[in-house]
Structure formats: structure tokens, C-alpha cells
Amino acid sequence: MMPYQRVSFSWRALLLAPWPALLLAGALLSPPPSPGGHYGFGALVLLALLGAPFAYAGTATLAVCLHLLGKRRTVNRATSCLCGLALAALEYLPVIYLSWSSSGPDSGPPVESFASYFARQGNDPLMWLFLGAGLITALAYDLLASRRAAPQAAAP
């Protein structure tokens, strides 16, 4: 029986993994630069810095989840990516709940149920941004974290 593969914790992976998704999201959400100005770059940096606490919290949660998952089963790249997608979907739920709670007439109580509102949000670009960022962060963490255990010598 093959022993389960433990996911090794890496400070380097924890510190660097959120940045590809942060920079991509900042580039997608920032306005284009004005002619002769640097407004676009400033907005990109501002958006990336505002999103950094949330990205680091998500990456820390991902590292803990992968460590706990590694105690039960072998964790490979696909498992890491699925875990990142699941965590991103969970992080999107409070955002969509706040959107639903203010969706009524004149920002009053909602008229429809949360389930029907959530079902209509399949084309929401913010949802795809969350899922894409979760996938990119999980893939970056997987690539940066060292998983290779030292080879064990065969017992005599």
C-alpha cells in the first residue's frame, strides 16, 4: 500500500502564489491608461493592494486544506486545483448574498428567493473572476510548493 503524500508547507509558495491572480484581476478591473497619463498602472497597483489581504487569507486557507487533505489521500495538481476552485466558490457566496440582499426595489428586501437569484448568476463576470483567481492561485501554490519527499532507502 502506497503511503499518502503529504503536502509540504512552503513560505515561498504562500507569499508568491496570490500575486499572479492579483495582478491579472487588477489588470482586468483597472481602466485603460489615459493618453499621456499613468492612471491605468496606478489603478492596477491599488486594486492589487486592496485585494491582497483577501488573496492571502484564501491562500492560507488553501494551504491548510491541502495539508488536511494530504492526510487522507494523495494530493496531486488536479486535486489542488479542485480545492482552489471550491474555496473560491465558498468565498464568492458572501458576495452574492450581499448582492441578493440588496436586490429588492429601492434596495429593500429581495423579492425572489436566494436560490433563484443564485441560479441566475451563471453569467456574472465577478463569479468567473473569483473562480479563475482561485484556480490560478491553487496552481501557482502547487507549482511553487515543494512536494518531493526525500526518497527513502529500502529496508534491509
N, C-alpha and C positions, 0 to 999 in steps of 0.2 A: 504494500500500500504506500502510495506516494504521500509524503508529508505536505501539509498545506503551506503555501508560500505566504510568508508574512510580508506586508508592505513596510518597507523601511521608511522612517521619517527622515525628511531632508529639509533643513532650514533653507537651503538654496532654492529648492523647489517651492517651498511655502512663500518665500519672498519674491520670486520671479514669475511664478505661474499666473497670477492675476493680470499682469501687465499687457500681454497680447490682447486679451479681451477688453481691457480698459481702453487701450489706445484705439482699437477697432471701433468700439462703441462711441468713444469720443469723436472719432473721425466721421462716423455716420451721423451723429447728432449735432455736430457743430456746423454753423453756417459757412458757406464758402467765403474766402477772404475777399475783402473789398479791394478795388483797384488801388494799388499803392499802399495798402494797409496790411497789418498783421493780425487782424481781428480773428481770422479763422484759426491760427495757431494758438492764440490766447484762449479761445473758447475750447479748443481741444484739450489744452492743459487743465483748464478749470473743470471741465466735465470729468476728465480722468481723475483729478484730485478729489472731486466730490464723490465719485463712485468708489474710490479706493477703500474706505472703511467697510463698505458692503462687500466688495470683492474679496478683501482679506478675511472677513468673517466667513464668507462662503467657502473660501479655500481652506481655512482651518477646519470647518465642518467637514469638508470633503476628506481631508487628511485623517480625521478621527473616524469617519465612516469607513474609509478604505482599510484602516488598521483593524477595526472591529470586524469588518467583512473578511479580512485576511485570516482571522482566527477560525472562521467557519469553512471557508472554501478558497480555492486558488483564485487569486486576483490577477487578471490579465488586462490588456489595454481596453478590450471591449467592455469588460466589467467596470473599469474606471470611468469610461465614457458614459455608460448607462447610469452609473451612480451620480455623475456630474449633471446629467440631464434630469434625473429625478430630483436632485437637490435644487436645481434651477426652477423646476416646476413648482416645488414647495415654496421657494422664495417669491414666485410670481403670485401665489394665492393671496397674500395680504394686499398687493397692489390692485388686483382685480376686485377684491372685496371692497376696498375703499372706493373704487370706481363705481361699483354696483350700488353702494350705499348712498351715493350722491347722484344717482341716475334718475331720480324722480322729477316730476315737474317742479320747476323753480328750486332745484337742488333739495327737494324734500324727500320724504321716504320713497323707496323704489316701488314701482307699480308691478313689476314682474318678479318672479322668484329668482334666487341666486343661480339655481341650476339652469334655467332657461337663458339667463344673461350670460352665464359662463359658456354655454354651448354656442352662443352667437359670436364669441370672441376668437374663433379659429383663425381669422384673418388679421388679428391685431398685431401690428408690427412690433409692439413692445413685448408681446409674448415671445415672438421669434427672436428678438434681441436677447431676452433672458435665457432662452434655451440655447441659442448659439454661444452666448458667453459662458454658460455652464459647460457646454461641450468643449469649447476651446480651452477653458481653464483646466478641466479634467485631463484633457490630452496633454497640455503643457506640464501639468504636475506629474503625469505618468512618464513623460519623456525626461523630465528633469530629476525625478526621484531615482535613486539607485536601488534597484531591486535584486541585483545579482548577489545571492548569498555566497559566501566563501565555499568552494567545493569541499565536501567532507571526504576524508580518506576512508576507504573501505575498512571495516573492522576485520582484524585477522582471525 
